[in-house]
Amino acid sequence: MPHAAAQHADAAVDAVSAELDTALRGGPFHVALRAAIAARGLPLQRVQHHLSRYGVKVGVTSLSYWQQGARRPQRPESLRAVRALEEILRLPDESLIRLLADSADGHGGPGGSAGSGGSGCATGGRSAGRSYRSLLQASGVLDQLLGDLECPVDGGLHTLGHHERVRIGARRELLGRESQHIVRAHRDGVDRFVAVHHGDPGCAPERMTVHALENCRAGGVRRHHATGVLVAELLFDIRLRAGDTFLFRYGVEDGTGDASTEYVRGFGAAGGQYALQVRFDEHAVPVRCHRFSQHSAAAPRGGRQELPLSGRHRSVHLVEPRVRSGMVGIGWDWE
C-alpha cells in the first residue's frame, strides 16, 4: 500500500508538471501562472512574501485576479513583479512576459472570451510593425477598451478556421483587411465576437471603419489613437450553445497609416487552420516577399521562407494547417 501511495503521488506530480509545461508553451498567461504556483505548492501569501524580498509590492488580491484571468499585469511595477515571479517560481526567463506579449498581439487570437449572464464574446486581433514595448502598452489599452465593451477574459469560442485577406494600397499603406472565422462554442450563450485591429505606425483609428459582412452585425466600437488600437463588437444572429459551430465574416477599412512592410498575426494558444493572403496595388508591388514566425514579440524571428508573388493578381499567401502559440506573418521589401 505505501508503494501504491508513492506511485499515486508521483503520478500527481507528473500531471502537475505536464500541465505547467503545456501552459508555458501555449498560455494563456493566467493559466500558466496558476499552473506554476500550483507546481511549486506555494500559497499566495508566500508568493507575496517572496515578491516583497525582491522589492516588489503586489497584493494577494491582485495575484488572485492574475491567476484567474480577471486582471492582467499592465503597470511597470506589475511587469517587474512578473519578472520576479519567473525567478521565484523557477521558470525560464521571459516565459511569463512572453505570454503577456502574445496576448497583446491578438488578445488571444483563435481563443476567446465569454461573458456572464448568458451572453458572451470572443476576441481576435492583428499587429503590424510594432515594438515589444508598444505591444505591452497596447495590451493595457486593450484591457481598458474590452472593459468598456464589458467583454471578460474567457469568451467561449474555439477557432476551427480563420482566413484573412489583406489589401495594400498605391501609397504602400494598409488599405484594409477581411476576416472569415469558423468557430465552435465551448459554452452556452456566446453571441458575439470582439474584433481587434492594431494599425501600422502613423495610423488614425478614428478614421477606420468596421463592416459586418456575413452572419453578424456591428455593435460597439472603441478606439485608442496613441496605440493605434481599434476594437469592435460583431453581434451574431443567434446565441450559440456548447458544441455549436458558426461562420461569420467582417472587414476593417484602414488606409490611414504609413507605408506597411509586414502583416503579423499573433496567437495566444493553439488553434485551427489559418490562411493569410496579401494583395498589392498595381502601382505598389514589392520586390520580394517572405513568410516568418516568432515565438513571441520579444523572441528572434525564424522560419523565414521566400514566397512567390503571383503576377496577375499581385498576391502572396501562407497557410498554417494548425496554428501554435506565437506569431506568424508575411513581410515584404519595397524598392
Secondary structure, 3 states (H helix, E strand, C coil): CHHHHHHHHHHHHHHHHHHHHHHHHHCCHHHHHHHHHHHHCCCHHHHHHHHHHCCCCCCHHHHHHHHHCCCCCCCHHHHHHHHHHHHHCCCCCCHHHHHHHHHHHHCCCCCCECCCCCCCECEECCECCCCHHHHHHHHHHHHHHHHHCCCCCCCCEEEEEEEEEEEECCCCCEEEEEEEEEEEECCCCEEEEEEEEECCCCCCHHHCEEEEEECEEEEEEEEECCCCEEEEEEEEEEEECCCCEEEEEEEEECCCCCCCCEEEEEECCCCCEEEEEEEECCCCCCCEEEEEEECCCCCCEEEEEEECCCCCCCEEEEEECCCCCEEEEEEEECC
